[in-house]
Amino acid sequence: MNSSTILPAGTRLDVRHLSTFFDTDEGLIRSVADVSFSIRPGKTTALVGESGSGKSVTSLTLMRLLSRTASTQVSGEAMFTNRAGQTVDLLSLPEAEMRRIRGNEIAMIFQEPMTSLNPVFTVGEQIAESVRLHMGLDRTAALAHALRMLELVEIPAAKQRLHEYPHQLSGGMRQRVMIALAMACNPTLLIADEPTTALDVTIQAQILELMRRLQAETGMSILFITHNLGVVAHHADDVAVMYAGRIVEAAPVRELFAQPRHPYTQGLLACLPAQQRKRELATGQTGAKRRLYAIRGQVSSPLAPPPGCAFEPRCDLAIPPCRDAMPALLAAGPTRAARCIRVEETATATVETA
């Protein structure tokens, strides 16, 4: 496969038919299956879904950070356009070339900073190491650059924090350090894997606003991985909804929230208290006490997925043909698609929350 090609104008990353399987003693685990999505320059694409849907495995596959001790099968393409305008397939690059891209052109913020930062080095040394590797600065210049990055992410008393260790910082400060580390080499693509999950809502809002500001200043693209639909509504431009390792719906964020077209997406939105309140106001049932909606059942085992639609056992709109074969992503409009054979009917379908 030729690792260099030309992408349509306006695409930073184009993921095509990405699959990641793990060979285990119990059998083949299909963590990611035939996933395709794209990210535009300067825009944010959110990857949404329940825990275990394959979001983090997707990001680790793209970064080539899957454990080397695991027996994996990876296929598909991930066509990335770098700052020089050259497009390469991340999955077929030699490891030496991937190391030059990782942390430089593409950076990642991990879900738990305490397991991502090295406990025996100061935060300044860890940021400086990346800068020395990719930008060729000496130690003094690299530490000065690290200080500027800590100031950029608004860490109080940055000169003092530069020489402190991760355990000496609060959770919010550690997450800011992770952002500073990710932004140190001015990446064109930032992958943020649930970067605010462990933080309280006040710090979460500050971190999200910081990421938005940095994106506006640098023009970087963001792949934002989360299960928080409220965050998606305010910070994403495009959304790809994952279920059981597959994309089940993809759409611009406003279109998806205004009219979800896959039953799973409809169920996720119905779980939000704000959506239930909106329905109560529309029906005049504001005085009634009603349980919050919850999608029934559980995600099927990745060791034994159903032959048809993976969501069929939990779907209120399921019909017998849903069990026969995995549906394709079908067009649900000019800029969106849904993996449902009843996609024409879902435009008017509602979720019963009584």
C-alpha positions in Angstrom: 0.0 0.0 0.0 1.3 3.4 -0.9 1.5 5.4 2.4 1.2 8.8 0.6 -1.9 10.0 -1.3 -4.0 13.1 -1.9 -7.1 13.7 0.3 -10.0 16.0 -0.6 -9.5 19.6 0.4 -10.7 20.3 3.9 -9.8 17.0 5.6 -7.2 16.6 8.4 -7.8 12.9 9.2 -9.8 10.5 7.1 -10.4 7.1 8.8 -11.5 4.4 6.4 -12.9 1.0 7.4 -10.7 0.8 10.6 -11.0 -2.6 12.4 -9.1 -3.7 15.6 -9.5 -7.3 16.8 -7.8 -9.0 19.7 -7.0 -12.7 19.8 -7.6 -14.0 23.3 -7.9 -17.5 24.9 -11.7 -17.1 24.9 -11.8 -16.1 21.2 -11.6 -13.1 18.9 -12.7 -9.8 20.4 -14.0 -7.4 17.8 -13.3 -4.1 19.6 -13.5 -1.9 16.5 -15.2 -3.0 13.3 -15.3 -1.2 10.0 -15.2 2.3 11.5 -15.0 5.3 9.1 -15.1 9.0 10.0 -13.2 12.3 9.1 -12.0 15.4 10.9 -11.9 18.8 9.2 -9.0 21.3 9.9 -9.7 23.5 12.9 -12.9 21.5 13.7 -13.9 19.1 16.5 -15.3 15.6 15.8 -16.8 13.9 18.9 -16.7 10.1 19.2 -19.6 9.2 21.5 -20.8 6.0 23.1 -21.2 3.9 26.2 -18.1 2.5 28.0 -16.9 -0.5 26.0 -18.1 0.8 22.7 -14.6 1.0 21.2 -13.8 4.7 21.4 -10.5 4.4 23.3 -9.3 1.5 21.3 -10.0 3.5 18.1 -7.8 6.3 19.4 -5.0 4.0 20.6 -5.1 2.3 17.2 -4.7 5.6 15.4 -1.8 6.5 17.6 -0.2 3.1 17.2 -0.1 2.7 21.0 -1.8 -0.7 21.4 0.0 -2.9 23.8 2.8 -4.9 22.1 2.1 -7.9 24.3 -1.5 -8.1 22.9 -2.2 -10.2 19.8 -4.0 -7.7 17.6 -5.3 -7.6 14.1 -5.6 -4.1 12.6 -6.9 -3.2 9.2 -8.1 -0.2 7.3 -6.6 3.2 6.6 -6.1 6.4 8.6 -5.1 9.1 6.1 -3.5 12.1 7.9 -2.5 15.4 6.3 0.4 16.9 8.1 1.3 20.6 8.4 3.5 20.4 5.2 0.4 19.2 3.2 1.6 15.6 2.7 -0.9 12.9 3.4 0.2 9.6 4.9 -1.5 6.4 6.1 -0.8 6.3 9.9 -1.4 2.5 10.0 1.2 1.7 7.4 4.0 4.1 8.4 7.3 2.6 9.6 7.6 2.9 13.4 10.4 5.5 13.1 8.3 7.8 11.0 5.3 7.3 13.4 7.4 8.4 16.3 8.2 11.6 14.5 4.5 12.3 14.1 3.4 11.1 17.5 3.7 14.0 20.0 4.6 16.4 17.3 2.0 16.5 14.6 -0.6 14.4 16.5 -0.8 14.6 20.3 -3.1 12.9 22.8 -4.6 13.8 26.2 -5.2 10.6 28.1 -8.2 9.9 30.4 -6.2 9.6 33.7 -3.2 11.9 33.9 -1.8 10.2 37.0 -1.2 7.0 35.0 0.1 9.0 32.0 2.7 11.2 33.7 5.9 9.7 34.9 6.0 10.0 38.8 9.8 10.2 39.0 10.3 13.2 36.8 9.1 16.8 37.3 6.4 18.0 35.0 8.8 20.5 33.5 11.3 17.8 32.6 8.5 15.7 31.0 7.3 18.6 28.8 10.9 19.5 28.0 11.7 16.0 26.9 9.1 16.1 24.1 10.3 19.5 23.0 14.0 18.4 22.9 13.0 15.3 20.9 10.8 17.0 18.2 12.1 20.6 18.2 15.8 20.0 18.8 16.1 22.5 21.6 18.8 22.2 24.3 17.8 21.6 27.9 17.7 25.3 29.0 15.6 26.3 26.0 13.4 23.3 26.4 12.6 24.1 30.0 11.9 27.7 29.1 9.5 26.5 26.5 7.9 24.1 29.1 7.4 27.1 31.4 5.7 29.1 28.6 3.4 26.1 28.0 2.4 25.9 31.7 1.7 29.6 31.6 -0.4 29.1 28.5 -2.6 26.6 30.2 -3.0 29.0 33.1 -1.3 27.0 35.9 -0.9 29.3 38.9 2.7 29.8 40.0 4.0 28.2 36.9 7.7 28.7 37.8 7.2 26.7 41.0 5.1 24.0 39.4 7.7 23.5 36.7 9.9 21.8 39.2 7.2 19.8 41.0 6.2 16.2 40.6 2.8 14.9 39.4 1.8 13.8 42.9 2.2 17.3 44.2 -0.4 18.7 41.9 -4.2 18.6 42.1 -6.3 16.6 39.5 -7.1 19.8 37.6 -3.5 20.9 37.5 -2.4 17.5 36.3 -4.9 17.6 33.5 -3.6 21.1 32.5 -0.1 19.6 32.5 -1.3 16.9 30.1 -2.7 19.6 27.9 0.6 21.6 28.1 2.5 18.4 27.2 0.2 17.7 24.3 0.3 21.3 23.0 4.1 21.7 23.4 5.0 21.0 19.8 1.9 22.8 18.3 0.2 19.7 16.9 -2.2 19.9 14.0 -4.4 17.1 15.5 -5.2 16.6 19.2 -6.9 13.4 20.4 -8.6 14.0 23.8 -9.7 10.7 25.4 -12.3 11.6 28.1 -10.0 14.4 29.3 -12.4 15.7 32.0 -14.1 12.5 33.3 -12.4 12.5 36.7 -12.8 16.2 37.4 -15.5 18.1 39.2 -17.9 20.2 37.0 -16.2 23.5 37.7 -12.7 22.3 36.7 -14.3 20.4 33.8 -15.7 23.6 32.4 -12.4 25.4 32.8 -10.5 22.6 31.0 -13.0 22.5 28.1 -12.9 26.3 27.7 -9.1 26.1 27.7 -9.1 23.5 24.9 -11.6 25.7 22.9 -9.3 28.7 23.3 -6.2 26.9 22.3 -8.0 25.5 19.2 -9.1 28.9 18.2 -5.5 30.3 18.6 -3.7 27.4 16.9 -6.3 26.1 14.3 -5.7 22.5 15.4 -8.3 19.8 14.8 -9.6 17.8 17.8 -10.9 14.2 18.1 -12.9 14.4 21.3 -13.8 11.1 22.9 -16.5 11.2 25.5 -19.8 9.7 26.8 -21.0 13.2 27.9 -23.6 14.4 25.4 -23.8 17.8 27.1 -20.1 18.4 26.4 -20.6 17.3 22.8 -23.5 19.7 22.3 -21.3 22.7 23.3 -17.9 21.8 21.9 -18.2 19.6 18.8 -18.8 20.4 15.2 -19.4 16.8 14.0 -20.5 13.6 15.9 -19.9 9.9 15.3 -21.9 7.7 17.6 -20.3 4.3 18.4 -22.1 1.1 19.6 -20.5 -2.3 20.0 -17.4 -1.3 18.0 -19.2 0.3 15.0 -20.3 3.8 14.0 -24.1 3.7 14.1 -24.7 7.4 13.3 -22.7 10.3 12.0 -23.9 13.8 11.6 -23.1 17.5 12.2 -23.8 18.2 15.9 -26.8 20.4 15.4 -28.6 18.0 13.1 -27.9 15.1 15.4 -29.4 16.8 18.5 -32.3 18.2 16.5 -33.3 14.9 14.9 -31.3 11.7 15.8 -31.9 9.0 13.2 -30.6 5.9 14.9 -32.6 4.3 17.8 -29.5 4.1 19.9 -28.8 7.8 19.5 -32.4 8.5 20.3 -32.1 6.5 23.4 -29.0 8.3 24.6 -30.6 11.6 24.1 -33.8 10.5 25.9 -31.6 9.6 29.0 -30.8 13.3 29.4 -32.9 15.1 32.1 -33.1 18.2 29.9 -34.6 16.2 27.1 -37.2 14.7 29.4 -38.0 18.2 30.8 -38.5 19.4 27.2 -40.9 16.6 26.5 -42.9 17.3 29.7 -43.3 21.0 28.7 -44.4 19.9 25.2 -47.1 17.5 26.6 -48.1 19.7 29.5 -47.2 16.9 32.0 -44.9 19.1 34.1 -46.4 18.1 37.4 -46.1 14.4 37.0 -43.2 12.4 38.6 -41.6 10.3 35.9 -38.5 8.0 36.0 -35.6 9.0 33.9 -35.4 7.0 30.7 -32.8 4.2 30.6 -32.0 2.0 27.6 -33.0 -1.5 28.5 -30.6 -4.4 28.5 -26.8 -4.5 28.0 -24.3 -4.3 25.2 -23.8 -7.8 23.7 -20.5 -9.6 24.3 -17.8 -8.8 21.8 -16.9 -12.5 21.8 -20.3 -13.4 20.5 -22.0 -10.5 18.7 -25.4 -11.0 17.2 -25.5 -11.8 13.5 -27.6 -8.8 12.7 -27.8 -5.3 14.1 -25.9 -5.2 17.4 -28.5 -2.9 19.0 -31.4 -5.1 17.9 -31.8 -6.9 21.4 -32.3 -3.5 23.1 -34.2 -1.7 20.3 -37.9 -0.7 20.6 -38.1 -0.4 16.8 -36.6 -3.8 16.0 -38.3 -6.0 13.4 -37.3 -9.6 12.3 -35.1 -8.5 9.4 -32.9 -6.6 11.9 -31.6 -10.0 13.1 -30.6 -11.3 9.7 -27.5 -9.1 8.8 -25.5 -6.1 10.0 -27.0 -3.1 8.3 -24.8 -0.7 6.3 -24.5 3.0 7.1 -27.4 4.4 5.1 -27.7 8.1 4.0 -30.1 10.0 6.3 -29.6 13.3 4.6 -26.9 15.2 2.6 -24.4 15.3 5.5 -25.4 12.3 7.7 -25.8 8.6 7.9 -27.3 6.0 10.2 -26.7 2.2 10.5 -30.4 1.2 10.6 -32.7 -0.4 8.0 -35.6 1.7 9.3 -33.7 5.0 8.8 -36.6 6.5 6.8 -39.0 5.8 9.7 -36.7 7.0 12.5 -37.2 10.6 11.3 -40.5 10.7 13.0 -40.0 8.0 15.7 -39.9 9.0 19.4 -38.7 7.1 22.5 -41.3 6.1 25.0 -40.1 7.2 28.4 -43.2 6.4 30.6 
